[in-house]
Structure formats: C-alpha cells, structure tokens
Amino acid sequence: MATKTSNRILWLTQLALLTAITIMLQMLGSFVKFGPFQIALVLVPVVVGAAILGVGEGAWLGGVFGLVVLLNGDAAPFLAVTVPGTIITVMGKGIGAGLAAGAVYKALEKRGRYAAVLAAAAAAPIVNTGLFVLCCYAFFIPVLTEWAGGKSVTGYIFLTMIGLNFLIEFASNILLSGVIVRIVNIWKDKKIA
C-alpha cells in the first residue's frame, strides 16, 4: 500500500513539476516572437512529459500549453473572430501535440530511446502546426483573406503565419532531443518514474 501511495505521489509531483515548467516556458516564450506569433518552445517539456509519464500526461501538458495561450492574450486576434473556433484551435493543437508525442514515443521506445525521443520531438511541432493550419481553414478563412490583403490565403498562412515559426519550433525540438533523451534516461534508469 505504501509503495502504491508513494508511486502516486511521485507521479503527481512529476506531473506538477512539468506542468509548472510548461506554464513558465509558455509565459516566457511570449516574449520571443517571429512575425505575428510566438515560438512554442514549450513543446520540449510536453515531449519530456509524454516520454516519461505517458500519452495521457503528454496530452495534459499540451492542454496546459493551450490554456496558457488562451489566457495570456496570444489568441486575442482569433478570439475576436470566433471564440469557439479559437478554443477548439488552441486547445486542439496543444492536446494533439502532446498526444502525438506520447503515442510516437510509446510506439518506438523498444527500438531505442533516442529514436523514440527524436520522432516524438518531431511529431509535436508537426501536429501542433498541422492542426493550426487545418483550423485556420475551418474557422478563420474570411479574416485570413482580409489579413492577406488580396494575396493568396494559403501563401499567407504558410509563409507569413507559420513558415519561420514552424522551422524554429521544429529545429529547437530536434536540437534539444539529445537533452530530452538524457532527462528520460535519468528518470527511467534511476527508477525516478
């Protein structure tokens, strides 16, 4: 009984710590902007949490990321267009990124942690950005047409809104995957998890 309680407390502590790191990175990340949107460096602790704790916890951390985006004003231009569409977009892309990172890690972990972390680190920004693009087409085409100023909406979405942001998010996750592997190894090999 004590071991089960101890494991539950340890799990809760780890999730709380990663939740706090996710919140802090998202809040600090709002100061790092390229174009109209911030770079989601917060995907790194989402990948760490998904690899260490599991798919559901990755989704939780992605949801926390989305909630902070909604609450800190970063989604304000979209909230002015459609509140439900913005909530679905922001929460969906965050939760989806966490789910994807966790599922990819779990599927590949037996082949080696480095490969699993690298693939999970790549999956998170791809899903995050991919869901954002899909939701842009689903909810925001009229306003994006206006923002594009008569130019191609698709070009505006890919070149202005996500182009550089995605490349930096993707590159930072890939470059930091070695650090993520070290964290995962410490957690799992030292029986911290």
N, C-alpha and C positions, 0 to 999 in steps of 0.2 A: 504494500500500500504506500509506504513512504517513497519507494522508488517511482511509482506511478505519479505521485504528487510532485516529487522533485523534478521529474521529466516534464510535467505540465508547467511547472513554474519556470523551468529553464526555457521551454518553448515560448511561453508568453513573454519572458524577458527578452529573448532574441527578437521576437516579432515587434515588441515595443521599441527596442533599440533601432531596428531597421526602419520602423515607421517614423521615428523621430529624425533619423538621417534623411529619409525621403522628404519629409516636410522641410527640413532645413536646406537641403540642396535645391529644392524647388523654389523656396523663397529667395535664396541667394542667387539662383540661376536667373531670376527675373531681371537681374542687372546685366546679364550677358545676352545681348540681342544682336542678331544679324538680320537686317530688314525689319519687317513688322512683328516678327515672332521670336520668342526666346529659344535658346538651345536647351533641349531636355537632357541635361547631364544626369538628371535624376534617374534615368533608366539603369544606371550602374547598380545602385542598391536594390532596384527591382530585380535585376538579374541575380544578384547575390542572394537575395531572399528566396527567389524561385528555386535556385540551385540547392541552397542549404535546407530550406524548410519545406518546399513543395510547391505544387502548381497552384493550389488554393491561396497560399500565402503570397505567391507572386501576383496573383490577381488582386488580393487585398492591397498590396503595396502599389500596384498600378492604379487602383481605385483611389488611394490616398493621394497619389500624384494628381489624378484628375480633379479630385475635390479641391486641392490647393489651387489649381489653375482656375477653377470656378470662383473661389473665394477671394483670390488676391487681385482680381481685376483684369487678368490677362485675356480673359474671354469676353470682355466687355463689348468689343465691336460686333461679335457674333450674337451676344445676348440681346443686343438692340434689334436684331433681325428676327430671331426666334428663340425663345427661352427653351422650349422642349428640344428643339433641334440642337441647340448648343449643349445642353446637358447630355443628350444622347451621344453627341460627337466627342465631347471632352471625357466623359466617364467611360464611354465605349472604347476609345483608343487607348486609354490608360490601362483599363482592366484587360483588354485584349493583348496589349504588350506584355503584361505580367503573365497571363495565361499561356501565351505563346512561348515565352522564355522558359517557364516551368515545364511545359509539355515537351519542348525540344530537348531541354536538359535531361529530363527523365528518360526520354527515348534513346538518348545517346550516351548516357553515363557509363554503361557497361563497356562501351568501346574506348573509354578513357575520359577522364575529367576535362583535359584540355580541349579535346574536340567538342565535348558537350557544352562547355562554357563558351567556346568560340561561336558555336552555332546558336546558342541561346542569346549571346551578346549581339549577334547579327539579327536574329529574329525580332528582338524587342523594338528596335527603331524601324525595321521594315513594316511590322504590323502597326505600330503607332502611327507612322506616316501614311501607310496604305489605308487605314481606317479613316484617317483625317481626310484624305482625298475623296474616298467614297462618300463620306458625309458632306463634304463640300458640294458634290454633285447632287446629293439627295436633298439638302436643306438650304443651300446658300447661292444657287446659280444666279438669281436675279441681282443680288447685291454684288456678287463677284463680277458679273457682266459690267455693272456700273463702275466698280473699282478698277477693272481692266481698261476702262476708258476707250472702248471701241476696238481694242485689240483682242486676240484670242483668249478666251477664258481658260482654256486648257494650258496655254502658254503662260498665262498669269499665275495659275495655280502652281505649275511645275517650276517655272523659272523665278518668279518673284516670291511666292509664299513658302515653298518648301525646298527649293533647289539647294542652296548653300546650307540651310539648317539641317536638312537630312544628311548631307555629306559629312558635316561636322559631328552630328549625333552618331552616325554610323561609325565614323573613324574613331571617335573617342571611345565608344564601346569596344571596338576591336582592339585598339591600342591598350585599353585597360583590362582586357580579358586575362592577361597574364597575372595581374594583381588579383583579379577575381578568383582565378584558379588557386592562388596562394591562400586566399581567405577561405575558400571552400575546403582546401586540403587541411588547413589548421582546424577548422570547425569539425570536419568529419573524421580526420585521422586521430585527433586528440580526444575524440568522444565528447566534444562540446555539444554536439547536436544529438 
